[in-house]
Amino acid sequence: MFQKSKKETDEFFQKSKQETDKRIQKMSDKIDTLGTLLRNHTNNVGEEAEMFFFRSFEQSKELGGIKFDSVRKNALCKGVEFDIVLVNSTA
């Protein structure tokens, strides 16, 4: 029977660990890339939805039977940003 020495066994496991570490790092990099792609996609979908509603309000300036004088996009008020603000003399 063939028996490996302790040194050969240690070298085998060290090499195996290094290969596993490389595979784990490669997988981690792919997961990071995928996460970035998904975040970008989600941001784009959100921006498209925001633009859809902004353009709709810009055309009709009406919501629930209430007519507005103007529509503002990305308005700041007391440090808070609002994506869409409908403005009139009574609202």
C-alpha positions, 0 to 999 in steps of 0.5 A: 500500500502507498502511504503519504508522508505527513509533509505530502498530506499537508502540502496536498491540503494546503494546495486544496485550501488555496484552490478552494479560497480562489474559487470562493473569491471568484464566486464572491466577486461574481456575487458582488457584480450581480448585486451591482447590476441588480441595484442599477436595474432597480434604480433605473426602474424607479427613475422610469416610474418617477418620470412616468408620474411626473410627465402625467402630472405635468400634462394634466396637473390634476389628482383626485379631482383637485387641479394644481397650478404647477408640478415640481420635481425633486423639491427640497423642503426642510432637508427632505427631498420630494420626488414630485410636488403638486402646487396650487394656491390652496394645497 
